[in-house]
Amino acid sequence: MATYKYPRSATTVDIIIFTIRDQALQVLLINRGIEPFKGSLALPGGFVQINETLMEAAKRELKEETQLANFHLKMFGVFDDVNRDPRDRVISIGFYAIVASQDLMLLAGSDAEHADWYPFESLPNLAFDHKEIVDLAFSNLTTDLYNSSLAAKFLDKEFTLAEFQDVYETILTQKVDKRNFRKWINSTDYFIKTDKKKSGGQHRPAALYKIKQELKQPRKTAQKQLSAPENKVGIDSNNDSNNNYNQGYEQGFNKALSKVTDFIKQQG
């Protein structure tokens, strides 16, 4: 039987789950129930098993440690500092996802003693290099906001444009010019205007929108720039949308794969 003569590094997955609660962007953290860093706050995640893909490992670990499941994960980076894990030579693959606050049901399990949400702007000290991982996930999140309909993942399936804009302002912690924001919305074809309206407060009822089901390629627009209108918002359709978030996954995968390839070359 052939043997592998080179040392092998271990592979883990770390998952950043974003939501908006109490008008703030929040991140899911667990209390580690095992060493190293037992009792410390950390991201959900764990080791990749020999018979599973990275995506399968991420979904399994998230289910085991938080009981969260059934939403899309996006690969966004590789973390390969030689001393990042005191146990062994460990390379971690970062994933991030979004869950709407109304869908939250947390229950810690596996090697996690407790799972809870923490404001991104005031995160406590984290185990390993997890603060670095969270920061890169946030950088990817803000970039993706300007290239897709990703913000809708924080909302109900049907939402007003004001609610959609609120997501941007909450994540960026700054006001967004309403006029330019609406121009950007109208320059995309992500949105479908339904025949429904949402009432409440002192304002007149606002139209409800939803996201198209079919995938759209990200617009080649510079970050934080809003384009002039081209394709107007579509009219109502019976298609639901959960798949639009898939855009950008391939880009994140290719970036991660490139870094893994460079690391392998360096080891050789």
C-alpha positions in Angstrom: 0.0 0.0 0.0 1.4 3.4 -1.0 2.1 5.9 1.7 2.2 9.7 1.5 5.7 10.9 2.3 4.9 14.6 2.9 3.5 16.0 6.2 -0.2 16.8 6.0 -1.9 19.8 7.4 -5.4 19.7 8.8 -8.3 21.7 7.3 -11.1 23.4 9.2 -14.1 25.6 8.2 -15.2 28.7 10.1 -18.6 30.3 9.5 -19.7 33.9 10.0 -23.4 34.3 10.2 -24.7 37.9 9.9 -28.1 39.2 10.9 -29.7 42.5 11.8 -31.1 42.7 15.3 -31.9 45.8 17.4 -31.1 48.0 14.4 -27.5 46.7 14.3 -25.4 44.2 12.3 -24.8 41.2 14.5 -22.6 38.1 14.3 -23.2 34.6 15.7 -20.6 33.5 18.2 -20.3 30.3 20.3 -18.7 29.6 23.7 -16.2 26.9 23.1 -16.8 23.8 25.2 -13.4 22.2 24.5 -9.7 23.1 24.5 -8.0 25.0 23.1 -9.6 28.3 24.2 -12.2 26.5 26.2 -14.8 29.0 27.5 -13.8 31.6 24.9 -16.0 33.1 22.3 -15.4 31.9 18.7 -17.0 31.3 15.4 -18.9 28.1 14.7 -16.9 25.7 12.7 -14.6 22.6 12.9 -12.5 20.1 11.1 -13.3 18.8 7.6 -13.9 15.1 7.5 -12.1 13.0 5.0 -15.3 12.1 3.1 -16.9 15.5 2.7 -16.4 18.7 0.7 -15.7 22.1 2.3 -19.3 23.2 1.8 -20.6 20.0 3.3 -18.3 20.4 6.3 -19.5 24.0 6.8 -23.2 23.1 6.7 -22.6 20.1 9.1 -20.6 22.1 11.6 -23.2 25.0 11.6 -26.0 22.5 12.2 -24.1 20.7 15.0 -23.1 23.8 16.9 -26.1 26.1 16.4 -28.9 24.1 14.9 -29.1 26.6 12.0 -29.5 25.1 8.5 -31.1 25.5 5.1 -29.5 28.7 3.9 -26.7 29.4 1.5 -23.1 29.8 2.5 -20.4 31.7 0.5 -16.7 30.9 0.6 -14.7 34.1 0.9 -11.2 33.4 2.1 -8.4 31.1 3.3 -6.5 31.6 6.6 -3.1 29.8 6.7 -0.9 31.5 9.3 1.5 28.8 10.4 0.8 29.3 14.2 -2.9 30.1 14.0 -3.9 27.0 15.9 -1.9 25.7 18.9 -2.9 22.1 18.2 -1.4 21.5 14.8 -0.7 23.0 11.3 -4.3 24.0 10.5 -5.6 25.8 7.4 -9.1 27.3 7.7 -11.6 28.1 5.0 -14.0 31.0 5.7 -17.6 31.0 4.8 -20.2 33.7 5.4 -24.0 33.7 5.2 -27.0 35.8 6.2 -30.1 34.9 8.1 -33.2 37.2 8.5 -33.8 38.0 12.1 -37.4 36.6 12.0 -35.9 33.1 11.2 -33.6 32.9 14.2 -33.7 29.8 16.4 -30.5 29.1 18.1 -29.6 26.0 20.1 -25.9 25.2 20.9 -24.7 21.7 20.5 -21.6 19.6 19.7 -18.5 21.3 21.1 -20.3 24.6 21.8 -21.6 25.4 25.2 -23.7 28.4 24.1 -24.6 30.3 20.9 -25.7 34.0 20.8 -25.6 37.1 18.7 -23.1 40.0 19.3 -23.0 43.4 17.6 -20.3 43.6 14.9 -19.2 47.1 16.0 -18.3 45.9 19.5 -17.2 42.3 19.3 -15.4 40.9 22.3 -12.0 39.1 22.1 -12.3 35.9 20.0 -10.3 32.7 20.0 -7.7 31.8 17.4 -7.6 34.4 14.5 -11.4 34.6 14.4 -11.4 38.4 14.6 -9.3 38.6 11.4 -11.8 36.2 9.8 -14.8 38.2 10.8 -13.2 41.4 9.5 -12.5 39.9 6.1 -16.1 38.5 6.0 -17.4 42.0 6.6 -15.2 43.4 3.9 -16.7 40.8 1.5 -20.2 41.5 2.7 -19.9 45.3 2.0 -18.4 44.7 -1.4 -21.2 42.2 -2.3 -23.8 44.7 -1.2 -22.9 47.0 -4.1 -22.9 44.2 -6.7 -26.0 42.2 -6.0 -29.4 42.1 -4.3 -27.7 40.5 -1.2 -29.3 43.0 1.2 -32.7 41.4 0.6 -31.4 38.3 2.5 -31.8 40.3 5.8 -35.5 40.9 5.1 -38.7 39.1 4.5 -39.4 37.8 1.0 -41.4 40.9 0.3 -40.1 44.3 1.5 -40.3 48.0 0.8 -37.5 50.0 -0.8 -37.2 52.0 2.4 -36.5 48.7 4.3 -34.0 47.7 1.7 -32.2 51.0 2.1 -32.3 50.6 5.9 -30.2 47.4 5.5 -27.4 49.4 3.8 -27.5 52.2 6.3 -27.4 49.7 9.2 -24.4 47.8 7.8 -22.5 50.8 6.7 -23.4 52.8 9.8 -24.1 55.9 7.7 -26.9 57.5 5.8 -27.4 56.7 2.1 -28.6 59.4 -0.3 -32.2 58.3 -1.1 -32.3 59.7 -4.6 -29.0 58.1 -5.7 -30.0 54.9 -4.0 -33.2 54.7 -5.9 -31.4 55.4 -9.1 -29.1 52.5 -8.4 -32.1 50.2 -7.7 -33.7 51.3 -11.0 -30.4 50.6 -12.9 -30.6 46.9 -11.9 -33.1 44.3 -12.8 -33.0 42.4 -9.5 -36.3 43.7 -8.3 -40.0 42.9 -9.0 -42.7 45.3 -7.9 -45.7 43.3 -6.5 -49.3 44.5 -6.4 -49.1 44.7 -2.6 -48.6 47.6 -0.3 -47.4 47.8 3.3 -49.0 50.3 5.6 -47.9 51.6 9.0 -47.1 54.7 10.9 -48.0 58.1 9.6 -46.7 57.6 6.0 -48.9 56.4 3.1 -48.7 52.7 2.2 -45.5 51.7 0.4 -45.2 49.3 -2.5 -43.7 45.9 -1.7 -41.0 44.4 -3.8 -39.3 41.0 -4.1 -36.2 39.6 -5.8 -36.2 37.8 -9.1 -35.5 34.1 -9.0 -33.1 33.9 -12.0 -29.5 34.6 -11.4 -28.0 37.9 -12.4 -24.4 38.7 -13.0 -22.9 41.4 -10.7 -22.7 44.8 -12.4 -19.2 46.0 -13.1 -19.7 49.1 -10.9 -17.0 50.6 -8.7 -17.7 50.1 -5.0 -19.8 52.8 -3.4 -20.8 54.3 -6.8 -24.3 54.5 -8.1 -25.0 54.2 -11.8 -27.6 56.0 -13.9 -30.8 54.1 -14.7 -30.7 51.6 -17.5 -33.1 48.7 -17.0 -36.2 49.7 -14.9 -37.7 47.7 -12.1 -39.7 44.8 -13.4 -43.4 44.2 -13.0 -44.9 41.6 -10.8 -44.1 37.9 -11.4 -44.9 34.6 -9.7 -41.3 33.6 -9.3 -39.9 33.5 -5.8 -36.2 34.2 -5.1 -33.7 32.5 -3.0 -31.1 31.9 -5.6 -29.9 35.4 -6.4 -27.5 35.2 -3.4 -25.6 32.6 -5.3 -24.0 35.3 -7.5 -20.5 36.1 -6.3 -20.0 32.6 -4.9 -17.8 31.6 -7.9 -15.6 34.7 -7.4 -15.1 33.9 -3.7 -14.3 30.3 -4.5 -11.7 31.3 -7.1 -10.0 33.7 -4.7 -9.9 31.0 -2.0 -8.6 28.4 -4.5 -5.9 30.7 -5.7 -4.6 31.2 -2.2 -4.6 27.4 -1.5 -2.7 26.9 -4.8 -0.1 29.5 -3.8 0.4 27.8 -0.4 0.9 24.4 -2.0 3.5 25.8 -4.3 5.4 27.4 -1.4 5.4 24.1 0.5 6.8 22.3 -2.5 
